[in-house]
């Protein structure tokens, strides 16, 4: 028998509820790492956005990608984190999102496949953690998992 699929709002609420159990900084990173799933649930990218994205040159895509990362705290991510931490100050939420993006950038920048793959992953996240030391150990674990997944 087929199980009924959760609605988009139920799925979104479940992701946000999981993040809400964490401190603000860790919640922002948790939601940032789920951004592609959150966008899919929200119906993004639209068919028109897909059409436009497919027509971009690599340089144009790079500019768009960097803009989206540089302004993540101004877009839908702000609303997701605000739902997870409704009592948090808006500026603190924005800063947590900015920090999450920079943390991800840092461990990606430090990744250098010059030895055993997993050792390189661990080293990259550890180097980023020195600059961003205020996350829970579970967040660093998740960062290692994400980095390994995307660099495989």
C-alpha positions in Angstrom: 0.0 0.0 0.0 1.3 3.5 -0.9 2.1 5.7 2.0 0.8 9.3 1.6 3.6 11.7 0.8 4.0 14.6 3.2 2.9 18.0 1.9 5.5 20.6 0.9 4.7 22.6 4.0 5.0 19.5 6.2 8.4 18.7 4.8 9.5 22.3 5.1 8.3 22.5 8.7 10.1 19.2 9.6 13.4 20.6 8.2 13.0 23.9 10.1 11.9 22.1 13.3 15.1 20.0 13.2 17.2 23.2 12.8 15.2 24.9 15.6 16.6 22.4 18.1 20.1 23.9 17.6 21.7 27.2 18.6 21.2 30.0 16.0 24.6 29.7 14.4 24.2 25.9 13.9 20.6 26.2 12.8 21.7 28.7 10.1 24.3 26.3 8.8 21.9 23.4 9.0 19.4 25.3 6.9 22.1 26.6 4.5 23.2 23.0 3.8 19.6 22.1 3.1 19.1 25.1 0.7 18.7 23.0 -2.4 16.0 20.9 -0.8 14.3 24.0 0.6 14.3 25.6 -2.8 12.8 22.5 -4.4 10.1 22.4 -1.8 9.4 26.1 -2.4 9.1 25.5 -6.2 12.4 27.1 -7.1 13.9 27.4 -9.5 10.8 28.0 -11.6 10.7 26.8 -15.2 11.6 30.4 -16.4 14.6 30.5 -14.0 15.8 27.2 -15.3 15.5 28.4 -18.9 17.5 31.6 -18.0 20.1 29.7 -16.1 20.7 27.3 -19.0 21.4 30.3 -21.2 24.1 31.7 -19.0 27.8 31.6 -19.8 30.1 30.1 -17.2 31.2 33.6 -16.3 27.6 34.8 -15.9 26.7 31.8 -13.9 29.7 32.4 -11.6 28.6 36.0 -11.1 25.1 34.9 -10.3 26.3 32.1 -8.0 28.6 34.5 -6.0 25.8 37.1 -5.8 23.4 34.5 -4.3 26.0 33.5 -1.7 26.9 37.1 -0.9 23.2 38.0 -0.4 21.9 34.8 1.1 21.0 36.7 4.3 18.6 38.8 2.2 16.7 36.0 0.5 14.5 33.1 1.5 17.2 31.8 3.9 16.4 34.6 6.3 12.8 33.5 6.5 13.8 29.9 7.1 16.1 30.8 9.9 13.6 33.2 11.4 11.1 30.4 11.5 13.6 28.2 13.3 14.5 31.0 15.8 11.6 33.4 15.9 12.8 35.3 19.0 16.3 35.9 17.5 17.2 39.4 16.5 17.1 40.0 12.8 20.6 41.2 12.6 21.8 38.1 14.5 20.0 35.9 12.0 21.6 37.8 9.1 25.0 37.4 10.7 24.5 33.7 11.4 23.6 33.1 7.7 26.6 35.1 6.5 28.8 33.1 8.8 27.4 29.8 7.6 28.1 30.7 4.0 31.6 31.8 4.9 32.2 28.6 6.9 31.2 26.5 3.9 33.4 28.6 1.6 36.3 28.2 4.0 36.2 24.4 4.2 35.8 24.2 0.4 38.8 26.5 -0.1 40.9 24.4 2.3 40.1 21.1 0.6 43.1 19.8 -1.2 43.2 16.2 -2.4 46.8 15.4 -1.7 46.5 12.4 0.5 43.8 10.0 1.7 40.4 11.4 0.7 38.8 11.3 4.2 42.0 12.8 5.8 41.8 15.7 3.3 38.1 16.2 4.2 38.8 16.2 8.0 41.8 18.5 7.5 39.8 21.0 5.4 36.9 21.2 8.0 39.4 21.5 10.9 41.2 24.4 9.2 37.8 26.1 8.6 36.8 25.4 12.2 39.8 27.3 13.5 38.4 30.4 11.9 34.8 29.5 12.8 35.1 27.9 16.2 31.6 28.5 17.6 29.8 25.6 16.0 28.7 22.4 17.8 30.7 19.3 17.0 27.7 17.9 15.2 27.9 20.8 12.8 31.5 20.0 12.0 30.5 16.4 11.5 27.8 17.5 9.1 30.3 19.8 7.3 32.7 16.8 6.9 29.9 14.7 5.4 28.8 17.5 3.0 32.3 18.1 1.9 33.0 14.4 1.3 29.7 14.1 -0.7 30.3 17.1 -2.9 34.0 16.4 -3.5 33.7 12.7 -4.3 
